[in-house]
Structures are given as structure tokens and as C-alpha cells.
Amino acid sequence: MFGGVQFHDVWFRYARNAAWTLQHVDLELGPGETAVVLGPNGSGKSTLLQLAAGVLRPGRGTVSGRPPVVGWVPERFPADQPFTARAYLTHMAAIRGADSAGIDEWAERLNFVGFLDVRLSRLSKGSAQKVGLVQALLDPPGLLVLDEPWEGLDAATREQVPAIVADVVARGGSVLISDHLGEVARLPGARRWHVRDGRVSEADGRVGEDGWVGEEGRKGVTGPRGERPAARRIIELAVAATHADRAVARLRADGFDVLGVREER
Ligand SMILES: Nc1ncnc2c1ncn2[C@@H]1O[C@H](COP(=O)(O)OP(=O)(O)OP(=O)(O)O)[C@@H](O)[C@H]1O
């Protein structure tokens, strides 16, 4: 039975004489738990996730307790492959001994039925990300590792990420997820791990508690730089779909509360 993933004094560096990217990592993620990994660019979030998934091996220390099925969704799905999405996913299902019927169900759920017979190399970044998500979910994972899963996804599919996380957790699995877009607000109850200067520390409180919904220092995001105005106003604005992620990230970085994103009707 899956008892959680444990990091025991894990150190990691990318080359023998390079500086350590991560040091002294002691963490445990139990069954049914979700942790979001936060930190500045280049701090080591992806590295931590890949160590958890078993894609990278520690230079020192150990990662133990991984369940038999680990789903890993990299930050960028490697789409430079000569297969259609369906052929790739059918192959992945066969390797994992999973039912390929799941491909059509997932394609339906993630709105990319029309792209299943398109070559991976011709897919947009968002559609390629969906293929990356599906390959990780074909065989229900005991540990799901999602590296910036909201990046590049359309608004409707972004809404699916919390539901996917909830499904894994409801089955007793664990989810580790990195986020720099502030989408973590959609995962109330998640633990918060901060990566900084090669160390990983756990923040007190969980997502959604004490008004915490975004990156560190942005408690109760109701006004710029944490001010809490006496009254709030709802402002609607429209941006080109291709700029939506950037606009949301900038508004959140300035401390504004982004209530939702939708397609223009
Ligand atoms: N394959 C690699 N070889 C050498 N150095 C690497 C490699 N991958 C990452 N690094 C370096 O390791 C450090 C941590 O990278 P990592 O991708 O884990 O950070 P991150 O917090 O996920 O960054 P971002 O938010 O930009 O995705 C960075 O300095 C990065 O340049």
C-alpha cells in the first residue's frame, strides 16, 4: 500500500563540480495530500518535482516510498516526435498496461478530440500540454507530479486541473504541483513548499487559510501590495487570448485579485 513519498536529506546538482541546486531536503508527502511548490525562477522547483517523480536521482540522500504508478507532466511536453497524439497515447497506454479507451474519454474531458489525429509536432503548446496530461493519467497514478500544469492551457481546461488533482487525492494518491501563475488558489487545503537558495521549507498554513491564495507575501489579495481597501470594485477587461496568462500573472504579481478568466462571448 502507498504510504507517501519521503525525501531523506536529499542533495542534487546537475554536474559533478557544480554548485548544489538543492540541499538538505527532508520532506514527506502522505497519501491523499497535495503540495504546491513555489519559489523564484530557477530556484529548483522543477528539479524537486523530477526528484519526486524519479526522473532525476539524488546526488546524496534518498527518495523513497514512490507508488508503482507515477504520473509526471513536465513543464514542456516534448512534442518534437513523429506521431499523432492518438498514436503516441496508444503507445503509452500499451507500455503502461492501461486501457487505451481512456484516450477518447480524456480527449473529450480536455477538449482536444479534434486534435487526436494531428501530429504532435503540429500541436499548439496548450494542446501538447494536454497530451502530456493525458499520458500521465491513462493509468491512474498513485503520485501525480505536475510541473506548471496551467501554463499554456485554455481557460476551460485550466478549470479541469483541480478536478484531476481531487480525483487522484480521493483515491488516496498524492499530488505535487508547481505554479507560478498564482493558480494555486484553486487548490484549497494544499500544503505549500517554498524553494529558495537550494533549500525547501514548508510554510505554515495551507492554501485558502488566512486568506492566503497566491505566492508568498500575498495574503488576502484584495488590493495592490496587500492593502485591504474599504470597498472593492469589479473591473472587466479583455485581452488577446495569447496574452491572457501574462496579464493574469502581472495582475496577481501586483496584488490584484483575479476572480476568473473566460472566453469572450
Ligand atoms: N538540465 C540541466 N542542466 C544544468 N542545469 C540545469 C538543468 N536544469 C536546470 N538547471 C539549473 O538548475 C537550477 C534550477 O532549475 P529548475 O528548472 O529546477 O528551477 P525552477 O524553479 O523550476 O525554474 P522555473 O520557474 O524557471 O521553471 C537553475 O539554475 C537551472 O538553470
The ligand as a Gaussian input file, in Angstrom:
#p B3LYP/6-31G(d) Opt

LIG

0 1
 N       19.492000      20.016000     -17.231000
 C       20.107000      20.976000     -16.544000
 N       21.450000      21.092000     -16.557000
 C       22.090000      22.036000     -15.844000
 N       21.455000      22.933000     -15.056000
 C       20.131000      22.870000     -15.007000
 C       19.380000      21.895000     -15.740000
 N       18.078000      22.066000     -15.477000
 C       18.001000      23.112000     -14.614000
 N       19.210000      23.592000     -14.340000
 C       19.531000      24.710000     -13.445000
 O       19.142000      24.326000     -12.128000
 C       18.532000      25.420000     -11.450000
 C       17.124000      25.048000     -11.021000
 O       16.346000      24.842000     -12.200000
 P       14.815000      24.453000     -12.140000
 O       14.358000      24.275000     -13.557000
 O       14.648000      23.316000     -11.206000
 O       14.186000      25.755000     -11.496000
 P       12.654000      26.238000     -11.445000
 O       12.457000      26.810000     -10.093000
 O       11.757000      25.127000     -11.876000
 O       12.656000      27.381000     -12.526000
 P       11.450000      27.978000     -13.436000
 O       10.464000      28.599000     -12.503000
 O       12.162000      28.986000     -14.268000
 O       10.904000      26.804000     -14.218000
 C       18.578000      26.594000     -12.415000
 O       19.728000      27.364000     -12.138000
 C       18.714000      25.942000     -13.778000
 O       19.397000      26.770000     -14.673000

